[in-house]
Amino acid sequence: MGIVGALTTIPALARGPGVFLGSREYVLVLSHMRSFSSMLCHVLGSHEEIAGYAEMHQGYEGPIDFLRMRARVSRSLDGRLDGRLVLDKVLHPRHVVTAQIADRQDVHTIFLVREPPATIASLVSMGAKFDDTMARYADPAVAAEYYARRIASLVELARAMQSQALFVTAESVVADTDAALAAITAYLGLGRPLEPTYKTFKHTGKSGFGDFSDRIKSGRIDRQAEPRAVPDVPPPLLEAAWAAHEEWLAAGERHRFASRMPAAP
């Protein structure tokens, strides 16, 4: 986190010491953009044992990063931080999560990955709706390169870990929901099963906090896969994206899979 990050946490500690007191555990959903992570994190954040539902845009390289996490999650929940687990999702390689952090006994690591064609199509559609830095993802080549790079970073972390993480295919979240949620419930040791419905929060549907489409506002996991035409991706880039996905599946063999969905033809 560094000195600057630590200094920005100190005022928050003074204003709301209760947020930083008490023993907590942490849930890190490590994924990529357009992976149904917003829906899944809303389901998780709606459980009484879990606080957090949105992306906090930070990495995890040392213990003090969890103080910053608590402060940011609390702000996203209007100052509250209920439950024994605090959740964040990390979607970009620039937000580094170290193996030492992922291996901590108080950290539950969930890897969530979606197959390349649907992800790239969703990224392209998202990029077309922006006129800022996100607009670059309207280019299928840029979208494919981001996907391959992000999955490679997840593979590297998964292979460096000594503890066992939970691997979740994004397809299972919408097509094998009951099995996926049951596996996550068991992995987190929740007292009550996760349900396919969820609450909406302060930042639900807002750009910068996750999915900004109307779909996320429905309050339940949509079991119908979103229909999208696959964009024209240069074959070498699509092959690289699929290769990264296969490496992710292989890395998961020493971890735990929530539910395996068949690969797209």
GUKOLTOR-741611 format. One record per atom (N, C-alpha, C): x, z, y negated. Coordinates in pm, whole numbers, padded with zeros to 5 digits, always signed. Layout:
BEGIN
XZY...
# end
This chain:
BEGIN
+00083+00000+00120+00000+00000+00000+00086+00000-00125+00195+00075-00127+00283+00075-00242+00245+00178-00346+00333+00194-00444+00314+00296-00548+00191+00266-00633+00171+00139-00669+00057+00105-00755-00074+00140-00688-00085+00103-00559-00208+00134-00487-00231+00283-00475-00124+00358-00452-00136+00503-00442-00183+00563-00573-00130+00515-00685-00168+00568-00816-00314+00540-00847-00366+00425-00801-00507+00395-00827-00598+00481-00741-00547+00535-00632-00628+00621-00546-00638+00762-00600-00536+00808-00673-00533+00946-00722-00654+00979-00811-00692+00894-00910-00811+00927-00990-00937+00938-00906-00951+00852-00805-01069+00859-00719-01071+00991-00642-00953+01036-00601-00943+01164-00531-00989+01278-00620-00954+01271-00748-00993+01377-00841-01143+01375-00868-01202+01253-00878-01344+01242-00909-01433+01280-00791-01392+01247-00670-01476+01273-00554-01396+01324-00437-01347+01447-00444-01260+01498-00337-01329+01501-00201-01462+01514-00199-01533+01520-00072-01517+01395+00011-01497+01282-00056-01480+01155+00015-01352+01157+00099-01254+01234+00056-01124+01234+00121-01103+01352+00215-01200+01443+00218-01185+01563+00301-01252+01541+00437-01208+01614+00533-01268+01607+00665-01204+01503+00754-01215+01525+00882-01158+01433+00980-01249+01312+00995-01192+01194+00989-01266+01069+01009-01191+00981+01107-01266+00890+01168-01207+00783+01246-01239+00653+01174-01171+00546+01214-01182+00421+01140-01210+00304+01234-01291+00212+01185-01321+00089+01258-01269-00028+01176-01180-00106+01234-01129-00226+01169-01178-00347+01246-01263-00426+01181-01310-00552+01239-01217-00661+01188-01132-00711+01275-01031-00810+01237-01082-00947+01277-01104-01033+01177-01172-01158+01205-01129-01265+01105-01216-01361+01082-01190-01471+00988-01322-01503+00919-01318-01579+00815-01440-01616+00744-01533-01695+00836-01664-01680+00814-01769-01755+00883-01773-01725+01032-01758-01598+01068-01753-01556+01208-01871-01467+01247-01975-01461+01164-02087-01368+01181-02042-01223+01160-01926-01205+01096-01876-01070+01074-01967-00991+00980-02030-01059+00884-02119-00986+00793-02239-00929+00868-02299-01009+00957-02411-00959+01036-02368-00842+01123-02256-00858+01192-02211-00752+01281-02179-00625+01203-02112-00638+01089-02076-00519+01011-02198-00454+00948-02301-00531+00918-02426-00471+00871-02492-00390+00983-02488-00443+01105-02541-00368+01219-02464-00238+01236-02330-00247+01230-02248-00127+01244-02273-00029+01131-02277-00079+01008-02295+00008+00892-02433+00070+00882-02528+00018+00959-02663+00075+00960-02676+00191+01057-02574+00210+01140-02574+00322+01234-02536+00450+01160-02602+00560+01192-02580+00685+01118-02440+00741+01135-02366+00697+01234-02231+00747+01253-02124+00664+01182-02165+00555+01116-02068+00462+01057-02098+00439+00909-01994+00449+00826-02005+00418+00683-01924+00292+00654-01986+00195+00590-01917+00072+00555-01985-00049+00616-01985-00162+00542-02052-00282+00589-01990-00409+00532-01903-00395+00431-01851-00512+00359-01699-00515+00363-01644-00626+00318-01499-00645+00314-01439-00573+00193-01338-00490+00217-01275-00414+00111-01151-00482+00053-01113-00596+00108-01002-00677+00054-00872-00599+00042-00830-00541+00153-00704-00468+00154-00642-00474+00293-00514-00441+00300-00445-00434+00427-00428-00290+00470-00368-00274+00589-00347-00141+00646-00207-00136+00706-00116-00079+00626+00024-00071+00667+00076+00072+00674-00002+00168+00623+00039+00307+00625-00082+00398+00610-00066+00527+00638-00179+00621+00635-00251+00627+00501-00179+00610+00391-00243+00622+00260-00345+00510+00238-00332+00400+00311-00429+00291+00297-00568+00337+00339-00577+00436+00427-00708+00485+00467-00774+00568+00358-00693+00630+00270-00752+00698+00153-00812+00595+00058-00740+00486+00039-00793+00379-00046-00919+00319+00017-00919+00304+00148-01037+00255+00219-01157+00347+00195-01135+00477+00211-01245+00572+00190-01302+00559+00049-01213+00548-00050-01259+00538-00189-01342+00412-00210-01294+00299-00158-01364+00172-00179-01496+00166-00104-01496+00213+00021-01621+00213+00097-01723+00305+00030-01677+00420-00018-01768+00511-00087-01830+00446-00210-01749+00374-00288-01804+00305-00406-01908+00202-00366-01885+00133-00255-01982+00031-00211-02112+00094-00163-02108+00225-00137-02227+00298-00090-02275+00398-00195-02245+00369-00323-02289+00453-00434-02241+00598-00423-02116+00613-00379-02055+00745-00377-02071+00822-00248-02146+00769-00153-02167+00839-00026-02065+00792+00078-02037+00878+00173-01951+00841+00285-01993+00926+00404-02109+00892+00460-02164+00968+00571-02108+00917+00704-02120+00998+00806-02078+00957+00939-01934+00991+00969-01899+00981+01097-01763+01015+01140-01670+00895+01137-01725+00773+01128-01646+00651+01130-01659+00577+00997-01546+00526+00947-01546+00445+00825-01500+00304+00863-01574+00204+00816-01554+00066+00861-01505-00025+00749-01417-00117+00787-01377-00227+00699-01355-00349+00788-01370-00467+00727-01336-00590+00798-01224-00660+00721-01134-00722+00795-01017-00787+00736-01018-00932+00784-01021-01026+00688-01043-01167+00723-00927-01260+00688-00823-01209+00623-00718-01298+00574-00580-01248+00614-00488-01339+00646-00352-01299+00685-00278-01221+00577-00312-01245+00450-00240-01176+00342-00270-01026+00342-00379-00985+00403-00410-00843+00415-00357-00797+00551-00237-00746+00550-00164-00717+00673-00216-00588+00738-00237-00596+00868-00265-00478+00950-00152-00468+01051-00080-00358+01052+00034-00344+01142-00011-00292+01279+00071-00319+01379+00041-00269+01513+00043-00116+01515+00129-00056+01434+00136+00090+01430+00004+00150+01382-00060+00083+01288-00191+00128+01239-00298+00103+01345-00300-00017+01401-00403-00051+01500-00394+00037+01625-00275+00090+01653-00255+00173+01771-00286+00321+01748-00317+00358+01625-00347+00499+01600-00468+00545+01680-00467+00672+01724-00577+00723+01804-00708+00729+01728-00701+00739+01595-00823+00747+01515-00869+00610+01464-00811+00502+01514-00847+00367+01472-00905+00290+01591-01022+00232+01569-01087+00146+01669-01078+00002+01619-01008-00081+01694-00980-00218+01651-01068-00317+01726-01144-00395+01650-01232-00497+01708-01188-00634+01658-01151-00721+01749-01118-00859+01715-01243-00945+01735-01281-01018+01632-01401-01101+01636-01363-01244+01599-01383-01339+01691-01341-01478+01668-01449-01575+01712-01469-01676+01631-01566-01783+01658-01491-01912+01692-01552-01998+01770-01487-02122+01811-01465-02214+01692-01363-02301+01700-01321-02382+01584-01426-02476+01525-01494-02561+01601-01581-02660+01535-01688-02598+01446-01759-02498+01499-01865-02435+01419-01807-02360+01300-01692-02296+01319-01629-02223+01208-01589-02319+01097-01524-02427+01134-01477-02524+01034-01596-02585+00960-01702-02618+01034-01822-02673+00970-01881-02575+00870-01885-02448+00907-01939-02346+00817-01849-02326+00695-01718-02331+00715-01625-02320+00603-01642-02436+00505-01656-02555+00558-01674-02674+00473-01803-02662+00392-01910-02618+00459-02036-02600+00388-02025-02493+00280-01956-02384+00310-01934-02278+00212-01854-02330+00093-01745-02400+00120-01660-02450+00013-01732-02543-00082-01828-02618-00029-01903-02712-00113-01992-02641-00215-02016-02512-00196-02105-02437-00285-02030-02367-00397-01896-02379-00398-01815-02309-00497-01741-02409-00586-01705-02362-00706-01620-02442-00794-01495-02363-00834-01462-02261-00752-01343-02180-00780-01244-02198-00665-01165-02095-00637-01062-02108-00534-01121-02132-00395-01245-02093-00373-01307-02114-00241-01344-02261-00219-01348-02339-00326-01389-02479-00313-01293-02559-00226-01171-02511-00211-01074-02587-00132-01116-02596+00015-01198-02504+00061-01241-02507+00200-01342-02618+00229-01387-02686+00124-01472-02803+00145-01395-02916+00212-01263-02909+00206-01177-03006+00274-01160-02961+00419-01207-03041+00516-01198-02999+00657-01056-02967+00700-00956-03038+00645-00817-03011+00682-00775-02872+00637-00815-02833+00517-00782-02699+00466-00851-02593+00550-00978-02618+00584-01053-02523+00665-00988-02505+00802-00948-02616+00863-00886-02610+00995-00752-02538+00991-00674-02563+00886-00544-02497+00872-00561-02347+00854-00660-02307+00773-00687-02164+00755-00723-02100+00888-00810-02166+00963-00854-02110+01090-00735-02088+01184-00654-02192+01202-00541-02181+01294-00443-02072+01250-00418-02064+01120-00323-01965+01067-00378-01823+01086-00506-01806+01059-00565-01672+01072-00570-01628+01218-00609-01717+01307-00616-01679+01448-00476-01647+01500-00376-01722+01456-00238-01694+01498-00196-01554+01457-00236-01510+01338-00201-01375+01292-00271-01269+01375-00394-01297+01418-00466-01203+01503-00401-01194+01642-00359-01308+01693-00292-01311+01823-00162-01230+01818-00087-01249+01711+00040-01176+01697+00017-01025+01699-00085-00980+01626-00115-00838+01622-00162-00789+01759-00253-00863+01821-00307-00820+01950-00196-00805+02054-00098-00894+02051+00010-00890+02149+00110-00778+02118+00115-00736+01992+00208-00629+01955+00151-00491+01981+00020-00481+01997-00045-00352+02016-00014-00293+02154-00006-00162+02158+00009-00090+02285-00124-00038+02336-00216-00009+02245-00348+00040+02283-00441-00077+02315-00559-00044+02362-00654-00149+02402-00761-00168+02295-00767-00288+02240-00868-00323+02142-00989-00384+02212-01095-00407+02136-01213-00475+02189-01218-00617+02133-01225-00715+02221-01236-00855+02182-01383-00897+02191-01435-00952+02082-01574-00995+02076-01578-01141+02036-01640-01225+02117-01660-01363+02076-01779-01367+01981-01763-01437+01870-01870-01443+01771-01997-01503+01831-01980-01595+01925-02096-01656+01990-02181-01552+02062-02114-01451+02121-02189-01349+02194-02273-01262+02100-02231-01248+01976-02307-01165+01882-02446-01222+01860-02459-01355+01858-02589-01417+01833-02658-01467+01960-02582-01490+02068-02642-01548+02188-02647-01453+02306-02569-01347+02302-02569-01246+02408-02566-01110+02340-02658-01093+02244-02655-00980+02152-02656-00845+02222-02747-00829+02318-02761-00698+02382-02632-00656+02451-02569-00749+02522-02444-00717+02592-02332-00687+02494-02322-00767+02386-02217-00746+02287-02233-00610+02219-02356-00577+02179-02377-00450+02109-02359-00331+02203-02396-00347+02329-02376-00238+02425-02227-00210+02444-02147-00316+02451-02002-00299+02468-01940-00233+02346-01985-00271+02227-01931-00210+02104-01974-00065+02095-02099-00036+02132-02147+00102+02135-02058+00190+02222-02026+00140+02342-01942+00215+02434-01800+00231+02381-01746+00123+02323-01609+00127+02273-01593+00229+02160-01694+00238+02074-01688+00332+01961-01737+00472+01999-01792+00488+02118-01840+00618+02161-01958+00667+02080-02049+00576+02045-02163+00613+01961-02268+00687+02042-02333+00784+01978-02435+00863+02046-02566+00790+02063-02591+00690+01983-02713+00610+01992-02675+00463+01995-02742+00381+02078-02704+00239+02088-02720+00165+01956-02632+00071+01933-02649-00022+01821-02770-00110+01847-02838-00147+01738-02957-00230+01750-02937-00361+01674-03011-00466+01711-02994-00597+01646-03059-00607+01509-03111-00496+01458-03165-00492+01323-03071-00410+01235-03080-00431+01104-02990-00359+01014-03053-00344+00876-02994-00250+00800-03035-00229+00661-02963-00329+00571-03021-00354+00456-02948-00427+00353-02894-00325+00253-02781-00360+00191-02710-00266+00106-02692-00322-00035-02624-00244-00116-02602-00277-00257-02542-00416-00275-02445-00453-00192-02376-00580-00209-02415-00684-00105-02520-00659-00030-02564-00757+00070-02598-00890+00004-02541-00997+00055-02572-01130+00004-02497-01169-00122-02402-01085-00166-02325-01115-00286-02191-01176-00249-02153-01280-00323-02025-01344-00301-01912-01244-00322-01813-01249-00234-01701-01156-00243-01714-01037-00151-01834-01017-00095-01856-00904-00005-01898-00949+00134-01893-01080+00158-01933-01131+00288-02029-01248+00272-02111-01268+00373-02207-01378+00374-02300-01368+00253-02312-01478+00178-02398-01477+00060-02523-01562+00081-02550-01603+00203-02667-01685+00232-02791-01597+00249-02907-01661+00250-03031-01587+00273-03038-01529+00412-02962-01588+00504-02966-01542+00643-02928-01395+00655-02831-01349+00578-02785-01211+00589-02890-01113+00537-02983-01161+00457-03085-01073+00401-03204-01052+00495-03202-01115+00612-03316-01108+00704-03332-00971+00767-03223-00894+00777-03232-00761+00834-03222-00757+00986-03189-00868+01048-03173-00869+01193-03080-00982+01234-03017-00966+01349-02931-01072+01400-03017-01191+01438-02984-01305+01381-03054-01429+01410-02999-01483+01541-03081-01485+01644-03034-01528+01776-03022-01679+01788-03064-01751+01686-03051-01896+01688-02920-01935+01620-02837-02009+01690-02711-02055+01630-02742-02148+01514-02664-02138+01407-02688-02222+01291-02651-02367+01322-02743-02461+01302-02713-02601+01331-02625-02662+01221-02513-02717+01261-02422-02780+01165-02358-02902+01228-02344-03006+01146-02270-03123+01191-02120-03092+01180-02045-03125+01284-01901-03100+01282-01835-03200+01187-01759-03153+01088-01695-03243+00992-01584-03324+01058-01540-03425+00989-01434-03512+01038-01299-03445+01016-01251-03375+01117-01124-03303+01108-01016-03390+01171-00902-03407+01105-00792-03481+01168-00762-03425+01307-00758-03510+01410-00740-03462+01548-00627-03362+01567-00508-03382+01509-00401-03284+01531-00438-03144+01480-00512-03138+01368-00550-03008+01313-00657-02942+01399-00751-03022+01451-00852-02965+01538-00789-02917+01669-00694-02992+01720-00623-02951+01841-00546-02821+01817-00486-02808+01700-00413-02684+01668-00509-02565+01660-00628-02590+01604-00728-02484+01594-00773-02439+01733-00799-02536+01822-00838-02502+01959-00724-02431+02031-00602-02474+02009-00488-02409+02074-00477-02263+02030-00499-02238+01901-00496-02100+01851-00607-02018+01918-00725-02077+01932-00836-02008+01996-00803-01973+02141-00742-02066+02212-00702-02040+02350-00598-01928+02358-00507-01925+02262-00408-01817+02258-00476-01682+02235-00580-01682+02153-00655-01559+02128-00722-01510+02257-00784-01603+02329-00846-01565+02456-00742-01510+02553-00625-01574+02557-00519-01528+02646-00468-01389+02605-00456-01366+02474-00410-01236+02426-00508-01126+02463-00635-01163+02477-00737-01065+02509-00735-01017+02652-00658-01082+02737-00657-01044+02879-00607-00902+02900-00521-00853+02811-00472-00715+02825-00554-00616+02742-00657-00668+02678-00748-00582+02603-00882-00577+02676-00990-00556+02604-01122-00545+02665-01216-00645+02598-01288-00725+02677-01382-00820+02621-01522-00760+02622-01595-00778+02511-01732-00729+02503-01824-00815+02588-01813-00945+02574-01898-01039+02647-01833-01175+02635-01819-01243+02745-01760-01376+02743-01868-01482+02738-01864-01565+02633-01955-01679+02626-01880-01803+02666-01944-01898+02734-01874-02020+02774-01827-02100+02654-01710-02162+02667-01657-02244+02558-01744-02366+02536-01749-02412+02412-01825-02532+02380-01761-02653+02447-01841-02752+02488-01784-02869+02553-01701-02950+02455
# end
